[in-house]
Amino acid sequence: QPKFVESGGGLVQTGGSLRLSCLASGFIFPNYRMNWYRMAPGKARELVATNTETGSVNYADSVKGRFTISRDNDKYTLYLQMNSLNPEDTAVYYCNTFSHSWGQGTLVIVSS
């Protein structure tokens, strides 16, 4: 059974940075494309960034140039470095590669 444990969220001022981590288990992590999602209050879940099993990355236009996704296959861990944060980035952030087994996410609040 896949499991994801996200961490690293918190309260930060506009312009600040945070680094999120996601520890995965229950599947062969290196073989899978991994995604970061976020869900802001009152909005649908949004795909933020993708890191494929071959190392290719893609970003939503809203975070391009500010966020960096990376992975450590030995540690079964996915990362999201977030810089130049603004209030529109406030959301619960999740990692996943499936449509099920969602973790609790990690809350990011950016104050203006």
DSSP file (Angstrom, degrees, kcal/mol; ACC not computed):
  #  RESIDUE AA STRUCTURE BP1 BP2  ACC     N-H-->O    O-->H-N    N-H-->O    O-->H-N    TCO  KAPPA ALPHA  PHI   PSI    X-CA   Y-CA   Z-CA
    1    1 A Q              0   0    0      0, 0.0    26,-0.1     0, 0.0    24,-0.0   0.000 360.0 360.0 360.0 121.8    0.0    0.0    0.0
    2    2 A P        -     0   0    0      0, 0.0     2,-0.3     0, 0.0    24,-0.2  -0.302 360.0-172.3 -63.6 148.1    1.6    3.3   -1.0
    3    3 A K  E     -A   25   0A   0     22,-2.3    22,-1.9    24,-0.1     2,-0.4  -0.997   9.3-167.7-143.7 140.1    2.1    5.9    1.7
    4    4 A F  E     -A   24   0A   0     -2,-0.3     2,-0.5    97,-0.3   100,-0.4  -0.995   2.6-170.8-130.4 131.3    3.2    9.5    1.5
    5    5 A V  E     -A   23   0A   0     18,-1.9    18,-2.5    -2,-0.4     2,-0.3  -0.941  12.1-164.4-124.5 108.5    4.3   11.7    4.4
    6    6 A E  E     +A   22   0A   0     -2,-0.5     2,-0.3    16,-0.2    16,-0.2  -0.650  16.0 160.8 -92.9 148.0    4.8   15.4    3.6
    7    7 A S  E     +A   21   0A   0     14,-2.4    14,-2.6    -2,-0.3    99,-0.1  -0.958  35.6  72.7-154.0 169.1    6.6   17.8    5.8
    8    8 A G        +     0   0    0     -2,-0.3    11,-0.3     1,-0.3    -1,-0.1   0.359  61.1 131.6 104.5  -4.8    8.3   21.2    5.8
    9    9 A G        +     0   0    0     12,-0.1     2,-0.3     9,-0.1    -1,-0.3  -0.131  21.7 127.0 -72.1 175.7    5.4   23.5    5.6
   10   10 A G  E     -d  108   0B   0     97,-0.7    99,-2.7    96,-0.1     2,-0.5  -0.984  58.1 -51.2 165.1-168.7    4.9   26.5    7.8
   11   11 A L  E     +d  109   0B   0     -2,-0.3     2,-0.3    97,-0.2    99,-0.2  -0.857  55.1 166.0-100.7 128.0    4.2   30.3    8.0
   12   12 A V  E     -d  110   0B   0     97,-2.7    99,-2.6    -2,-0.5     2,-0.1  -0.977  32.8-114.1-141.4 152.3    6.4   32.5    5.9
   13   13 A Q  E >   -d  111   0B   0     -2,-0.3     3,-2.4    97,-0.2    72,-0.2  -0.463  51.2 -76.5 -82.6 158.9    6.3   36.1    4.8
   14   14 A T  T 3  S+     0   0    0     97,-1.9    72,-0.2     1,-0.3    -1,-0.1  -0.287 122.6  26.5 -52.1 132.8    6.0   37.2    1.2
   15   15 A G  T 3  S+     0   0    0     70,-3.7    69,-0.6     1,-0.3    -1,-0.3   0.285  98.7 121.5  93.1  -9.5    9.3   36.7   -0.6
   16   16 A G    <   -     0   0    0     -3,-2.4    69,-2.3    69,-0.3     2,-0.3  -0.084  52.9-126.9 -80.4-178.2   10.4   33.9    1.7
   17   17 A S        -     0   0    0     66,-0.2     2,-0.3    67,-0.2    66,-0.2  -0.926  19.6-179.9-132.2 153.4   11.4   30.3    1.0
   18   18 A L  E     - B   0  82A   0     64,-2.1    64,-3.3    -2,-0.3     2,-0.5  -0.981  17.5-144.7-145.8 153.6   10.5   26.9    2.2
   19   19 A R  E     - B   0  81A   0    -11,-0.3     2,-0.3    -2,-0.3    62,-0.2  -0.970  17.5-159.7-122.6 116.4   11.6   23.4    1.4
   20   20 A L  E     - B   0  80A   0     60,-2.8    60,-2.0    -2,-0.5     2,-0.3  -0.663   4.2-162.1 -92.7 148.7    9.0   20.6    1.4
   21   21 A S  E     -AB   7  79A   0    -14,-2.6   -14,-2.4    -2,-0.3     2,-0.4  -0.945   6.6-164.9-127.5 151.8    9.8   17.0    1.7
   22   22 A C  E     -AB   6  78A   0     56,-2.0    56,-2.4    -2,-0.3     2,-0.6  -0.933   6.9-157.4-139.4 113.6    7.8   13.9    0.9
   23   23 A L  E     -AB   5  77A   0    -18,-2.5   -18,-1.9    -2,-0.4     2,-0.3  -0.820  17.6-164.0 -92.5 120.5    8.8   10.5    2.2
   24   24 A A  E     +A    4   0A   0     52,-3.0     2,-0.3    -2,-0.6   -20,-0.2  -0.749  14.8 162.6-106.5 151.3    7.3    7.7    0.1
   25   25 A S  E     +A    3   0A   0    -22,-1.9   -22,-2.3    -2,-0.3     3,-0.1  -0.968  45.6  57.8-154.8 167.1    6.9    4.0    0.8
   26   26 A G  S    S+     0   0    0     -2,-0.3     2,-0.3   -24,-0.2   -22,-0.1   0.494 100.5  51.9  88.2   3.4    5.0    0.9   -0.3
   27   27 A F  S    S-     0   0    0    -24,-0.1     2,-1.6   -26,-0.1    -1,-0.2  -0.957 100.0 -82.8-158.2 170.3    6.1    1.0   -3.9
   28   28 A I    >   -     0   0    0     -2,-0.3     3,-1.9     1,-0.2     4,-0.2  -0.622  44.4-168.9 -85.8  89.1    9.3    1.2   -6.0
   29   29 A F  G >  S+     0   0    0     -2,-1.6     3,-2.0     1,-0.3    -1,-0.2   0.818  77.3  59.2 -49.0 -47.1    9.8    4.9   -5.8
   30   30 A P  G 3  S+     0   0    0      0, 0.0    -1,-0.3     0, 0.0    43,-0.1   0.737 101.1  58.3 -61.5 -19.2   12.6    5.2   -8.5
   31   31 A N  G <  S+     0   0    0     -3,-1.9     2,-0.4     2,-0.1    -2,-0.2   0.450  97.5  77.4 -88.6   0.4   10.4    3.6  -11.1
   32   32 A Y  S <  S-     0   0    0     -3,-2.0     2,-0.2    -4,-0.2    19,-0.0  -0.879  76.9-121.5-121.5 143.1    7.6    6.3  -10.8
   33   33 A R        -     0   0    0     -2,-0.4     2,-0.4    19,-0.1    19,-0.3  -0.575  37.8-150.6 -64.7 137.4    6.9    9.8  -12.0
   34   34 A M  E     -E   51   0B   0     17,-2.9    17,-3.0    -2,-0.2     2,-0.3  -0.933  11.5-164.2-121.6 143.9    6.3   11.9   -8.9
   35   35 A N  E     -EF  50  96B   0     61,-2.0    61,-1.8    -2,-0.4     2,-0.4  -0.920  15.7-146.7-127.1 147.8    4.2   14.9   -8.5
   36   36 A W  E     +EF  49  95B   0     13,-2.7    12,-2.8    -2,-0.3    13,-1.6  -0.957  25.6 180.0-105.9 134.4    3.6   17.8   -6.1
   37   37 A Y  E     -EF  47  94B   0     57,-3.5    57,-2.3    -2,-0.4     2,-0.3  -0.821   9.7-159.2-122.9 165.1    0.0   19.1   -5.9
   38   38 A R  E     -EF  46  93B   0      8,-2.2     8,-3.2    -2,-0.3     2,-0.4  -0.994   7.0-158.3-144.4 152.8   -1.5   21.8   -3.8
   39   39 A M  E     - F   0  92B   0     53,-2.2    53,-2.1    -2,-0.3     6,-0.2  -0.944  12.5-162.0-132.5 110.9   -5.1   22.7   -2.7
   40   40 A A    >   -     0   0    0      4,-0.5     3,-2.3    -2,-0.4    51,-0.2  -0.524  43.5 -74.5 -86.4 157.9   -5.9   26.2   -1.7
   41   41 A P  T 3  S+     0   0    0      0, 0.0    -1,-0.1     0, 0.0     3,-0.1  -0.288 118.4   2.2 -54.9 126.3   -8.9   27.1    0.3
   42   42 A G  T 3  S+     0   0    0      1,-0.2     2,-0.3    -3,-0.1    -2,-0.0   0.556 114.0 102.6  76.4   7.4  -12.1   26.8   -1.8
   43   43 A K  S <  S-     0   0    0     -3,-2.3    -1,-0.2     1,-0.0     2,-0.1  -0.816  73.8-102.7-123.1 162.4  -10.2   25.6   -4.9
   44   44 A A        -     0   0    0     -2,-0.3    -4,-0.5     1,-0.1     2,-0.1  -0.365  52.1 -82.7 -76.2 159.8   -9.6   22.4   -6.6
   45   45 A R        -     0   0    0     -6,-0.2     2,-0.4    -2,-0.1    -6,-0.2  -0.418  49.8-154.7 -63.9 137.9   -6.3   20.4   -6.3
   46   46 A E  E     -E   38   0B   0     -8,-3.2    -8,-2.2    -2,-0.1     2,-0.5  -0.948  15.8-125.0-122.2 134.5   -3.7   21.8   -8.7
   47   47 A L  E     +E   37   0B   0     -2,-0.4   -10,-0.2   -10,-0.2     3,-0.1  -0.686  32.2 174.1 -76.8 123.9   -0.7   20.0  -10.2
   48   48 A V  E     -     0   0B   0    -12,-2.8    12,-2.6    -2,-0.5     2,-0.3   0.854  56.1  -7.0 -99.9 -46.5    2.3   22.1   -9.3
   49   49 A A  E     -EG  36  59B   0    -13,-1.6   -13,-2.7    10,-0.2     2,-0.4  -0.997  52.9-154.0-156.8 150.7    5.4   20.2  -10.4
   50   50 A T  E     -EG  35  58B   0      8,-2.5     8,-1.8    -2,-0.3     2,-0.4  -0.986   3.8-170.9-131.4 139.6    6.4   16.8  -11.9
   51   51 A N  E     -EG  34  57B   0    -17,-3.0   -17,-2.9    -2,-0.4     6,-0.2  -0.965  21.2-148.3-128.1 113.8    9.7   14.8  -11.7
   52   52 A T    >   -     0   0    0      4,-2.9     3,-1.6    -2,-0.4   -19,-0.1  -0.233  29.2-103.7 -79.9 170.4    9.7   11.8  -14.0
   53   53 A E  T 3  S+     0   0    0      1,-0.3    -1,-0.1   -22,-0.2   -21,-0.1   0.682 124.0  51.9 -66.5 -17.3   11.6    8.6  -13.3
   54   54 A T  T 3  S-     0   0    0      2,-0.1    -1,-0.3   -23,-0.1   -21,-0.0   0.422 124.2-102.4 -97.6  -0.5   14.2    9.7  -15.9
   55   55 A G  S <  S+     0   0    0     -3,-1.6     2,-0.1     1,-0.3    -2,-0.1   0.438  71.7 143.0  98.1  -0.6   14.7   13.1  -14.2
   56   56 A S        -     0   0    0     -5,-0.1    -4,-2.9     1,-0.0     2,-0.3  -0.461  33.2-156.1 -71.2 147.3   12.7   15.3  -16.4
   57   57 A V  E     -G   51   0B   0     -6,-0.2     2,-0.3    -2,-0.1    -6,-0.2  -0.931  14.7-176.8-128.2 150.6   10.8   18.1  -14.7
   58   58 A N  E     -G   50   0B   0     -8,-1.8    -8,-2.5    -2,-0.3     2,-0.3  -0.986   7.6-162.6-142.7 150.8    7.8   20.2  -15.5
   59   59 A Y  E     -G   49   0B   0     -2,-0.3   -10,-0.2   -10,-0.2     2,-0.1  -0.953  26.5-107.4-134.7 150.3    6.1   23.1  -13.6
   60   60 A A    >>  -     0   0    0    -12,-2.6     3,-1.6    -2,-0.3     4,-1.2  -0.469  38.6-116.3 -66.4 148.8    2.8   24.9  -13.6
   61   61 A D  T 34 S+     0   0    0      1,-0.3     3,-0.3     2,-0.2    -1,-0.1   0.838 112.6  64.1 -58.1 -31.8    3.1   28.3  -15.1
   62   62 A S  T 34 S+     0   0    0      1,-0.2    -1,-0.3     3,-0.0   -14,-0.1   0.696 114.6  29.1 -68.1 -18.8    2.2   29.9  -11.8
   63   63 A V  T X> S+     0   0    0     -3,-1.6     3,-2.4   -15,-0.2     4,-2.1   0.451  84.9 128.9-119.5  -4.4    5.4   28.5  -10.1
   64   64 A K  T 3< S+     0   0    0     -4,-1.2     4,-0.1    -3,-0.3   -15,-0.0  -0.295  80.0  16.0 -59.4 132.2    7.8   28.3  -13.0
   65   65 A G  T 34 S+     0   0    0      2,-0.4    -1,-0.3     1,-0.1     3,-0.1   0.266 125.3  59.7  88.5 -11.9   11.1   30.0  -12.1
   66   66 A R  T <4 S+     0   0    0     -3,-2.4    17,-1.9     1,-0.2     2,-0.3   0.687  96.8  54.9-115.9 -32.9   10.3   30.0   -8.4
   67   67 A F  E  <  -C   82   0A   0     -4,-2.1    -2,-0.4    15,-0.2     2,-0.4  -0.791  59.2-164.5-107.8 148.0    9.9   26.4   -7.4
   68   68 A T  E     -C   81   0A   0     13,-2.5    13,-2.9    -2,-0.3     2,-0.4  -0.983   5.5-157.5-133.0 123.0   12.3   23.5   -8.0
   69   69 A I  E     +C   80   0A   0     -2,-0.4     2,-0.3    11,-0.2    11,-0.2  -0.796  22.3 159.9 -97.3 140.0   11.3   19.8   -7.7
   70   70 A S  E     -C   79   0A   0      9,-1.6     9,-3.2    -2,-0.4     2,-0.3  -0.948  20.1-149.8-150.3 169.5   13.9   17.2   -7.0
   71   71 A R  E     -C   78   0A   0     -2,-0.3     2,-0.5     7,-0.2     7,-0.2  -0.988  13.2-151.9-145.4 152.7   14.2   13.6   -5.7
   72   72 A D  E >>> -C   77   0A   0      5,-2.9     5,-1.9    -2,-0.3     4,-0.6  -0.922  13.0-170.8-122.3 101.6   16.5   11.3   -3.9
   73   73 A N  T 345S+     0   0    0     -2,-0.5     3,-0.4     1,-0.2    -1,-0.1   0.807  84.1  57.8 -66.5 -29.6   15.8    7.8   -5.0
   74   74 A D  T 345S+     0   0    0      1,-0.2    -1,-0.2    -3,-0.1   -45,-0.0   0.850 114.5  37.8 -67.7 -32.2   18.0    6.2   -2.4
   75   75 A K  T <45S-     0   0    0     -3,-0.6    -1,-0.2     2,-0.2    -2,-0.2   0.403 104.3-127.7 -98.0   1.1   15.9    7.9    0.3
   76   76 A Y  T  <5 +     0   0    0     -4,-0.6   -52,-3.0    -3,-0.4     2,-0.4   0.914  64.7 139.2  52.1  44.2   12.6    7.5   -1.4
   77   77 A T  E   < -BC  23  72A   0     -5,-1.9    -5,-2.9   -54,-0.2     2,-0.4  -0.965  42.6-160.0-128.5 136.7   12.1   11.2   -0.9
   78   78 A L  E     -BC  22  71A   0    -56,-2.4   -56,-2.0    -2,-0.4     2,-0.3  -0.887  15.5-161.0-110.1 143.3   10.7   14.0   -3.1
   79   79 A Y  E     -BC  21  70A   0     -9,-3.2    -9,-1.6    -2,-0.4     2,-0.3  -0.873  14.8-164.7-124.8 156.7   11.5   17.6   -2.5
   80   80 A L  E     -BC  20  69A   0    -60,-2.0   -60,-2.8    -2,-0.3     2,-0.6  -0.867   8.2-161.6-140.7 108.0   10.0   21.0   -3.5
   81   81 A Q  E     -BC  19  68A   0    -13,-2.9   -13,-2.5    -2,-0.3     2,-0.5  -0.794  13.2-166.1 -87.1 122.9   12.2   24.1   -3.0
   82   82 A M  E     +BC  18  67A   0    -64,-3.3   -64,-2.1    -2,-0.6     2,-0.3  -0.950  10.7 173.7-118.8 118.3    9.9   27.1   -3.0
   83   83 A N        +     0   0    0    -17,-1.9   -66,-0.2    -2,-0.5   -67,-0.2  -0.764  58.8  24.7-117.7 164.9   11.4   30.6   -3.4
   84   84 A S  S    S-     0   0    0    -69,-0.6    -1,-0.2    -2,-0.3   -68,-0.2   0.897  82.5-166.4  49.6  47.7    9.8   34.0   -3.8
   85   85 A L        -     0   0    0    -69,-2.3   -70,-3.7    -3,-0.2   -69,-0.3  -0.309   9.8-172.7 -67.5 146.8    6.7   32.9   -2.1
   86   86 A N    >   -     0   0    0    -72,-0.2     3,-2.6   -71,-0.1     4,-0.3  -0.892  41.8 -95.6-133.7 166.3    3.5   35.0   -2.3
   87   87 A P  G >  S+     0   0    0      0, 0.0     3,-1.7     0, 0.0    23,-0.3   0.767 118.9  67.1 -56.6 -26.7    0.1   34.8   -0.7
   88   88 A E  G 3  S+     0   0    0      1,-0.3   -48,-0.0   -48,-0.0    -3,-0.0   0.639  91.1  64.6 -69.2 -12.0   -1.3   33.0   -3.8
   89   89 A D  G <  S+     0   0    0     -3,-2.6    -1,-0.3     2,-0.0     2,-0.2   0.514  72.0 121.2 -85.9  -5.3    1.0   30.0   -2.8
   90   90 A T    <   +     0   0    0     -3,-1.7     2,-0.3    -4,-0.3    19,-0.2  -0.433  42.2 105.3 -61.9 122.9   -0.9   29.5    0.4
   91   91 A A  E    S- H   0 108B   0     17,-1.8    17,-2.9    -2,-0.2     2,-0.5  -0.971  75.7 -82.5-178.0 170.0   -2.3   25.9    0.3
   92   92 A V  E     -FH  39 107B   0    -53,-2.1   -53,-2.2    -2,-0.3     2,-0.4  -0.886  47.6-146.3 -91.6 129.3   -1.9   22.4    1.6
   93   93 A Y  E     -FH  38 106B   0     13,-2.8    13,-2.0    -2,-0.5     2,-0.3  -0.834  19.2-179.4-105.0 134.4    0.8   20.7   -0.5
   94   94 A Y  E     -F   37   0B   0    -57,-2.3   -57,-3.5    -2,-0.4     2,-0.4  -0.921  16.0-149.8-128.3 151.1    0.7   17.0   -1.3
   95   95 A C  E     +F   36   0B   0     -2,-0.3     8,-0.4   -59,-0.2     2,-0.3  -0.921  32.5 137.3-115.6 152.6    2.9   14.5   -3.2
   96   96 A N  E     -F   35   0B   0    -61,-1.8   -61,-2.0    -2,-0.4     5,-0.1  -0.961  40.8-161.3-175.5 164.2    1.7   11.5   -5.1
   97   97 A T  S    S+     0   0    0     -2,-0.3     2,-0.2     3,-0.2   -64,-0.1   0.325  81.0  58.9-131.7  -5.8    1.9    9.4   -8.2
   98   98 A F  S    S-     0   0    0      2,-0.3     0, 0.0     3,-0.1     0, 0.0  -0.560  83.9-117.4-113.3 178.6   -1.4    7.6   -7.9
   99   99 A S  S    S+     0   0    0     -2,-0.2     2,-0.3    -3,-0.1     3,-0.1   0.177  96.8  40.7-101.0  15.2   -5.0    8.7   -7.7
  100  100 A H  S    S+     0   0    0      1,-0.1    -2,-0.3     0, 0.0    -3,-0.2  -0.823  82.0  59.8-145.0-178.3   -5.4    7.2   -4.2
  101  101 A S        -     0   0    0     -2,-0.3   -97,-0.3     1,-0.2    -1,-0.1   0.855  66.2-175.9  61.3  38.5   -3.5    6.9   -0.9
  102  102 A W        -     0   0    0     -3,-0.1    -1,-0.2   -99,-0.1    -6,-0.1  -0.404  15.7-136.2 -67.0 140.6   -3.2   10.6   -0.4
  103  103 A G        -     0   0    0     -8,-0.4   -98,-0.1    -2,-0.1    -1,-0.1  -0.119  30.8 -95.1 -80.7-173.3   -1.2   11.7    2.6
  104  104 A Q        -     0   0    0   -100,-0.4   -99,-0.1     1,-0.2    -1,-0.1   0.657  60.0-143.3 -81.1 -15.8   -2.2   14.5    5.1
  105  105 A G        -     0   0    0   -101,-0.2     2,-0.4   -10,-0.1   -11,-0.2  -0.057  12.2 -92.7  78.8 174.2   -0.2   17.1    3.2
  106  106 A T  E     - H   0  93B   0    -13,-2.0   -13,-2.8   -99,-0.1     2,-0.4  -0.999  33.7-126.4-132.3 132.1    1.8   20.0    4.7
  107  107 A L  E     - H   0  92B   0     -2,-0.4   -97,-0.7   -15,-0.2     2,-0.5  -0.618  20.6-169.6 -86.6 128.9    0.3   23.4    5.1
  108  108 A V  E     -dH  10  91B   0    -17,-2.9   -17,-1.8    -2,-0.4     2,-0.5  -0.976   3.5-175.6-115.8 124.8    2.0   26.5    3.7
  109  109 A I  E     -d   11   0B   0    -99,-2.7   -97,-2.7    -2,-0.5     2,-0.6  -0.983   5.4-166.4-122.6 122.9    0.8   29.9    4.7
  110  110 A V  E     -d   12   0B   0     -2,-0.5     2,-0.3   -23,-0.3   -97,-0.2  -0.936  11.1-152.9-111.6 117.5    2.3   33.0    3.1
  111  111 A S  E      d   13   0B   0    -99,-2.6   -97,-1.9    -2,-0.6    -2,-0.0  -0.623 360.0 360.0 -90.9 147.6    1.6   36.2    4.8
  112  112 A S              0   0    0     -2,-0.3    -1,-0.1   -99,-0.2   -99,-0.1   0.445 360.0 360.0 -90.4 360.0    1.5   39.6    3.0
